[in-house]
Amino acid sequence: MKNKLLAVGLATAILSCKSGHENKRIQEAFDSFQLEEGLRIDLIAAEPLVIDPVAFAFDENRNMYVVEDRGYPDPVEEGAPPSTLGRIAFLTDTDGDGNYDKRHEFATELTYPNGILPWKGGVFITCAPHIYYFKDTDGDGVADIKKTVLTGFNDTKTAQIRMSHPILGLDGWIYITGGLNGGSVTSPEHPERPAVTYTAADGRFNPETFEFQVTGGKSQFGLSMDPFGHRFGSSNRHPVMQILMEPWNLARNPHLVFNESVQNVSPVEAEAVVYPISKAVTTADYIPSLMGKSHAGTFTAASGLVVYNGTALGSAYQGNIFICESAQNLVQRQIVKENGPSFSSAIATEGKEFLASTDEWFRPVYAQHGPEGGLYIADMHRKVIDHPAYVPEEMRDKLDFESGKTDGRIYRIVQEDFDTNKDDKFGKVEKGATTADLVDALSSPDEWKRATAFRLLLEQKPKDAISLLAQAAVKSEQEAGRVRALWLLQDLNALEATHIQQVLADPSAAVREQGAQLLTSDNPAFATANAALLKLADDPSARVRYYAAISLGNRNSDDAIQALAKIAAKDGADKWSRAAVLSGLSGKTQAFMQAFKASSPAEPKAYAAVMQDIGRLIGQSGSLAESRSFFTDLISPEAIDSWKISAMLGLTEGMSGRRKELATVKKGLLYAVNGSDASPQLDQMLERLKEIALKDSAATQLNAIALLGYSTYPQAEATLRQLLDARYPPNVQMQAINAISRLQDPKGGEMLTEKEKWKSLSPKVKPAVVAALVTNNVFIPVLFQAIESGRIAAAEISSVDRVRLMKSKEASVSAKANELFKELEGGDRMTVYQDYKAILGKAANAKAGAAIFQAQCAVCHTYAGKGGNVGPDLSGVKNQPADALLLHILVPNYEVYPSYQSVLVKAKDGSAVSGWVLSENENSLTIRTATGADVAILRSNIESLSNSGLSLMPDGLEKTMSKDDMANLIEYLKKGDAK
């Protein structure tokens, strides 16, 4: 293909060509673009040369491998065989004009390939359930080596929820997304190895040994790494997430309940705003009678992000993150800023996208670096990009899922005056490059060239590179060049303590943090660098201190503990920094606490947060004598500082899983930890806690209420009753409900179900009461009595909880539940749906629907930035067909993402919690309950866990409203706030 370069006009104008393209459809595509000022967009490949591109990669000679997912969407019919239309195309530019003009069928007969990475003259290809390695050894452009190197990745979900996006890390491992999925992974190359079984998480594998490991992260279709190894993923509603904590670091301390790995960098869900210029953006717009009012949307299909560090856009764009939004025909640019150990990002220009199109067929799905420093974009080019599995069955034949299956484009975006012949003069990477050329290329200002040189050196491992790399690690003008040289020394087993010492003294924080990471293992060969590591506790960069904390946690010296205490005093209010410190304290908690108390005064919030976690660790892992000694210090007659309340709560929570070790007392766990019912000091403190619970504010009040849950019901009843008054904010009321539940006294259940009390509960608070009633064995009879008396409607109990009670192993519970819930659970939900479809053609009132949403839905769901965060954010559903909205309201279990399936966890102390798994690692998991509260539980404290496979959303919502109300609700969801 010999396409002329096409230039971009002003940012506020639609893109126009300097000269027309011979293909009318392609010319129309160019005419539809709006691009930032001063840039141009070049077409470098199009149909029939490429079809349905979803990923691509360039080898060192600028040849391009293109992943074509021609079979998408995969069949929705259960048992239907997968397509084998997937291909890998090998494209070359035979005349050097920057446009690809020759195609080879590198690989064919694949199912749904979605990612690619060059390696040793071939490529790794992600195509669940496999990762392949294909290579052409005879130069005909067709792979003749075809190996499955890893297998067992789940492929039971739809094709867009699968493992993808292989990227090469600085440590020499290849990282992949989990696609919100898991697997049981083995390597056919190493049948002696056991399978690595995991649920939704990202992973990595060694390209030499094919060892597979589970990593932090829950990315869907998007993974990128900046020049310093910071890893960023994306999922539909979360455009930019940083994978900040790895599970092997948290696993160092089996008593630490923290299990998060991902920090949202960008605004997410309702706040993740996009500004499309196309008229048709999602499924609803293909059905005129179902169109909602046109509004600027939010991310619904974020994918294919890249942290751009090329040269062809100009320095102002370096470090920016570009995210594809295929559903709304645009690519967004976000500017990144440092934010403690992590980052934050926001759209570059409010109200306007980096690249947008009026053409609804423009479907950008993947962005990447490439030769000459450009930003390259894959356009899958489909009329409908949505998967039919997420469309009501009766609507599927109305949508055109086929059009575009013969199309596909790949674009390059550069500065308007970009010169393809301009070179950066730093080494070279193409065929014939010497070791010196490759090392020199590490100092290129362009990321693609640096990354390619890094990969080639990693593949070749040339011994003559070591001295050159040692110089580059210190002298390269590019921070990224120094970093890559340093890691190559590590990857080549040539790293020395002197190299690390030099790096730890680097003027760049981004370089110093690499030195801290390379000292993660307490390698005796690097002992002379330990002094420099200790000094990082005083580093001005929070990110350097974060990585230093992780490394210091692997050392057992007193100096290391002192340094960790310093970091905690500075950064303890930040949960990631706190986790970095605490994860390294296994067996060192007491020593750290003494050092922390003796360190320079900490910021009050940091001190309270650290002491609460320290209390929890002592309670979980310390001896009974150590725990009681700490407890005695906290109830001393001195003033009750907020940090003491925090520490006491942490200690008591930690001890709650060790009740069998404690003597039986009458006054509850607080007194059991103390060792006796007779304690005037504890009596006085409990009275003071009641006062604080009723009068104080913020965290101190909530912690005081939580502590009342470890006393007894008679002691706490009067205070907790007052806290359920509507004068207190919902978070205070819900904390009181949690305390009542923890006390496990039937009288507490009776108080929660009193007629006047029940009627006074707000929609946000009532689900907390329901959760307490259905998960606490002593409250279940009280719940049944309240339903029989009419104080509570059976429909107010979710289908998940109704079914759970109906299937209870307790015969009396099962019998009564079946009696009470038979009518609700016995009907066919699809029959209800069909009956209600008649309302969709009627006139409705969005303003009235807003009131219905606030009363029935807002406690769990956010819409237009308002509401709860229990279930999915609904801000984007205005673009969904009304049929689909009605279906998911009336049949909530029609389609439930694994991440929103309800689980019930019973703890060894007799308590229980239900909700969905927010995060987990090998030590613990965190449950988000129906109230929006997050509860972390150590796996060692879990008695049982059951997954219903169902949604938290209740069936029977139609019983709480009229058909007119339902019509108004759907009208509101379709049109937004009525003005």
Secondary structure, DSSP 8 states (H G I E B T S, - for coil): ----------TTS----SS--SSHHHHHHHHTEEE-TTEEEEEEEETTT--SEEEEEE-TTS-EEEEE-TT-S---STT------EEEEEEE-TTSSSS--EEEEEEEEESS--EEEEETTEEEEEETTEEEEEE-SSSSSS--EEEEEEEEE---S-TTSS-EEEEE-TTS-EEEE-TT--EEEE-TT-TTS--EEESS--EEE-TTT--EEE-S---SS-EEE-TT--EEEEETTEEEEEE---HHHHTT-TT------EEE-S--GGG-B-----S--SGGGGSGGG-------B-SSEEEEEE---STT-GGGTT-EEEEEGGGTEEEEEEEEEETTEEEEEESSTT--SEEES-TT--EEEEEE-GGG-EEEEE---S--S-GGGS-GGGGGGS-SSTTTT--EEEEEEETT--TT----S---STT--HHHHHHHTT-S-HHHHHHHHHHHHHH--GGGHHHHHHHHHH-SSHHHHHHHHHHHHHTT---HHHHHHHHT-S-HHHHHHHHHHTSS--GGGGGGHHHHHHGGG-S-HHHHHHHHHHHTT--SHHHHHHHHHHHHHHTTSHHHHHHHHTT-TTTHHHHHHHHHHSS---HHHHHHHHHHHHHHHHHHS-HHHHHHHHHHHTSSS---HHHHHHHHHHHHHHGGGGGGS---SS-HHHHHHT-S--HHHHHHHHHHHHHHHH--HHHHHHHHHHHTTS-HHHHHHHHHHHTSTTS-HHHHHHHHHHHHHHT-HHHHHHHT-HHHHHH--TTTHHHHHHHHHH-TTTHHHHHHHHHHTSS-GGGS-HHHHHHHHT-SSHHHHHHHHHHHHHHHHS-HHHHHHHHGGGGGS---HHHHHHHHHHHTTTT-EETTEE-SSS---GGGGGS-HHHHHHHHH-TTSS--GGGEEEEEEETTS-EEEEEEEEE-SSEEEEE-TTS-EEEEEGGGEEEEEEEEEESS-S-GGGGS-HHHHHHHHHHHHH-S--
